[in-house]
Amino acid sequence: MRKRSAGPIPHPVDFSYIWGDALPELDRMAPDLRIINLETSVTNSEDFWREKGINYRMSPENFPCISAAGIDYCSLSNNHVLDWGYQGLEDTLAVLRRAGVGFSGAGCNTEEARSPAILTVAGKGRVVINSFGTESSGIPLRWAAGKDRPGVNLLQDLTLDTARQIGNDISSYKKQGDIVALSIHWGGNWGYPIPDNHIRFAHNLIDYAGVDLIHGHSSHHFKSVEIYRNKLILYGCGDFLNDYEGISGYELFRGDLGLMYFAEIDPRTGNLISLQMTPTRIRNMRVNRAGPEDIKWMEEVLDRECKKFGPGVILNENGMLVLK
C-alpha cells in the first residue's frame, strides 16, 4: 500500500499546530525578538500574477498561525509577496498592521518599502531592521516599489556604492546603541556555494554601512554561516516551515530539515556573543525536533560549509549545533 504524503488534513487543528516542537523551544530559549521571512501573500485576492506560475497565499483568517508563535517581525522583500497582485500586497500589509507585527521590505510606495522596522527590547535598547530583495531570488523587476506604485524594496545591484547608500540611509534613523539587522532575499533555491558578490556585499554592509547582523534567505535549505569582524552573517537560513512534503526532487539537499537560529548579540557593540542552532524537521505540516540520524547529517554538512569561512560546527551537550 502506497503511503500517502499529501492531501486534505483529516481533522481540524488549532493555530499553534504548525509550530509543533518549536514552541517549547522558543519558551526554553526565550529570545528577545522572533524574526521570520514571510514568503507568501496574506489575502483572499483572486488577482494572481499570471506570469509567475507558482502563486502562494494564506487566508487572513489563518494569520493567528503567525501570532501563535509570538512573531515580532516579518521580512516581506521576497518573490511571493505580490503573487496575488497589488491588492494581495495591500491586504498583507493591513493584516500585519492589525496584528501589531513589525515588517519592512514592501509597501504602498518606495518610501514605505524602504522604511525600516524599529523594535524595542525592554531594558536593552532598539533593533533596527530592514529588508531587501534581489532579482537573483526570482523577484520580477516589475515588482520594485515606485513613487506611486506598491512593491518591494528591490536592490538594483550588490556593489560597494549600493552598500554605502544603504549606510547613508541607516545613518538617518540609527541612534547610539541601536543594533542594525538587514534581511536579504537573494540567490537561487538550491545549492551550497555562496556567490562571490554575496560575500563581498555582506562584508561591505558590515564595513561601510554599520550593519551588525545579516539574515539571508531564499534557498530551500540551510547554507553556511560566517562570522566576519565579530558580526553574524547567515547566508541562507533555509525553509523553516512549508507545505512541500510529498513533492519529489532535490532530496539530496534535505529541504525538510531546518534550523532555529538563536543569536546572542552584545547590545553595546553589535558583536556576536554566541550562536546556537536547534535542528528541526518538517513532517505532517509541522515543525518537529530532528532525529539523531538527521542531526548527524546536518552537523556534517554545516560543518563542511562553515569551514569554508572559518570555524566549523559541532553538536553540544544540549543537542544544539554551535560554532567550534
N, C-alpha and C positions, 0 to 999 in steps of 0.2 A: 504494500500500500504506500503510495507516494505521500510524503509528509508535506502538509500544506504550510506555506510560509507567507501567504498574502491573502487578502480578502477582508470581509466585514469583521469588525470587532464583535465577538459573540454576546457581550453583555456590557452594560454601562460601567464606566469607571469615573472616579472623581478627577478634578483638575490636577491634583498633585501626582496622579498615577505615573505620568510620563517621566517624572524625575527620579522615581524609584530610590535606589541607594544613594543618589546624590544628595537628597535632603538631609539625612542624618550626618552625612559627611560635611555638609555645609554648617550644620549645627555644631559639629565637633571642632571644625577649624575656625568657625566664627570670623570670616573675613569682614573687613570694614565695608567693602564695596563688592558688588556682584555684577560683572560686566559680560555681555554676550554680543555676538554678531547675529542680528535678527534677519535671516535671509529669506524673507517672504513678505508679501503684502498682507495686511490685516484688513480685509474688506469683503463686501458682498458684491462688488462691482462685476459686471459681465463684460466690460470693455477690455478684453485681454489684448496684449501686444502681439499681434499676429506673426510678426517676423521672428519672434523668439523661439517658438517650437516647444519649449518647456516653460510652463507658467505656474508659479506657486502662489497659493493664497491660503489664508487662515481666517475663519469666520471671527468677526469681532466678539461674538458670543463665547468664543473659546479663549479669549485673551486671559481669563483667570488662570490658564495654564502657566503663563509667564508670571503673573502675580504670585502664584503658589510658591515659587522659589525665591521670592523677595528680590527680583532683579532690579538693580538700581539704574542700569544704563543699557541702551541698545544702540549698536552701530548700525546705521542704515545705508551706508555708501557701498552697495553691493549690486550684483547683477540680477536680482529678483525683486527688488523693492518696487519697481514700476511694471511688474509683469501684468498688472491689471489696470494699466493706464494711469493718467494723471488723477482720476477720481480715486483709484486704488491707493495712490500715494497720499492724497489728502485724507482719506479715511484712516490710513495707518497713523499719520501724524495726530489726527484727532483722538484716536484711541489711546495713544501713548500719553497725550496731554491729560486726558480724563483720568488715566490711571496714575498719574504723577510719576511716570518713569522718564528719566532723562534720556535724551537722544541727540545725535548730531549726524552729519553726513548727507542729509537730504532735507529738502524744504520747498516752500512755495516759490522761492526765487533764489538767486545767487547768495544774497546776504544771509538768508536763513540757513541755506545749505552749508555755508562756510562757518556759521556760528558754533562755537564750542558749547559743550555742556559743562557746567561748573557744579561739582558735587562736594558737599561739605561733610567732613568726618569730625564728629564732635570731639573736642579736646585735642585734635591732631592737625587740623587745617583743611585745605582745599585740594581737590584733584581736578585739574582742568583737562578735559579730554575732547578730542576732535577726531572725525572720521573722514577718510579719503578713499576713493576708488580709482582703479586703473583700467584702461581698455583691455589689458592683458588678461583680466579676470573674466572677460565676457560682457562687460558693461558697454552697451552701444553708445557711440559718440553723441547720438541724438538725445541721450538721457541727461547730458550735462545741464545743470540748472542755468537759467539765464536771468537777465534783469527782471523780466516779467513772465518767466516760464518756470514751472516746477521741475525739479530734477535732483540729481545727486552732485556731490562735491567731487568732481572728476579731475584728477591730475592730468595735465597735458603731457608731462614727461617726468623723468626721475633725475633731473640734472641738479648740479650744485646750486644754480640760480634759483631753482624751484625750492630747494631746501632752505635757502636764505630768505626767500619770500615768505615761506611758512614761519620762519623765525621772526621776521618783521611783524607778521600777524600775531604771533604768540606774545610778543613784547607789548602789544597794545592792550592785552587783557590779563597777563600774568602778574601776580603780586608776589612780594617777597614771601618765601616759604611754600609756594604752590608746587605741587608735583604735576608735571605735564606728561600726558599719555597721548599717543596717536594710534588710532586703529585703522589699519590699511588692508583693503581687499585687493590682492594682487596675485598674478600668476595663474597657471592652469590648475586643473583638478587633480592631476596625478603626477607623481614623480618626486624624488627626494632632492635632486640638485637645486641649489639656490642660485638664481641668475646673478651674474656679477653686478648688474646695475641695481638689483635689490640690495645687495650687500653695501655697495657704495652709498646708496641713498640712505639706508638705515644709519650708517656711520656719519654721514653728513648731517642728518637730522639731530644726532646727538652732539656733534662737534659745532655746528653752526646755527642750530635752531633751538638749542636748550631743551631738547626732549629727554625725558627720563625713562620712558617705557614705550616700546613699540609692540603693538598687538596685531600680528599679521594673520591673515586668513584668506581662504579661497579653496585651497587643496582639501580634498575629502578625507585626508589622513594627516596625522601629525608629521611635522617636519622638524628641522634642527632648532636648537636654542643656542644663542650666543650671548656671552657677557662681554660687552665692549665698553672699556673705560668705566667699569662698575655699573653700567646700565644694562637692563634686560631687553633683549630682542627675541621675540617669539616669531620666527619666520612663517610658520603655518601651524595653526592650532588644531586643524582637522575638524571633522564634524562631531559635535558632542551629542546631538540628537537629530535623527532624521527618520523618514519612513521608507528607506531604501531596502529594507530587509526583504530578501527573496529575489532581488534583482541581481542577475549574474554579470560577471565581467569585473576585471581589476581585483579579483580576490587576493592577488599577490600583496596588495597594499593594506589589506585588512581594514577597510574603511569602517567596519563595525566597532573597532577599538578606538577609544578616545582617552583624553586626559582632562582632569580638573587641575588648573594651574593656580597654585596658592603662592603668590609672591609677596614677600615682606620687604617693604621699601622704607628706607630711612627718611622720615619727613623733613629732616634738616637739610639733607644733601640730594635726595632723589636717588641715591645709590642703592643697589640691590643688597639686602642683608641675607636673604635666603630664598630658595625656590623649592617647593615641594609639589609633586605631581601625583595625583591619585589615578591609577589605571581603571578604566571603565570599559564596558561593552554594551552596545545596543542590542537588546533582544526583547521580542514581544512588544516593540514600540515603547520601551522604557529604558532608562539608564540603570545598568546593573554593575556591581563590582566585577572586575575581570577575574577569571580563574587563574590558578598557578601557571598553567602552560602558556596562556595568553600574556601574562605578566612577564614571564621569562622572554618571550618573543619581543615584547615591547622594549624591555630593558636592553636586549642585544641590538635592536635596530636603532633606538635612540642613542645608545652609547656610541655606535658606529658613526652616526650622523653628527653628533655633538663634538666628537673628537676632531672633526674637520675644522673646528673653530677654537678648540681649547680642551677644557675638562670634559671627560666622559660622564656617564651616568651609572649609578648603582641603585640597588633596592635596599632601603634601610629597614630597621627592625620593626617599623610601623607599617610596612607594606607600601611605602611611598617611594617613588623614583626621585632621586636627588642628584645634583651635580657632585662629582668627585672632588 
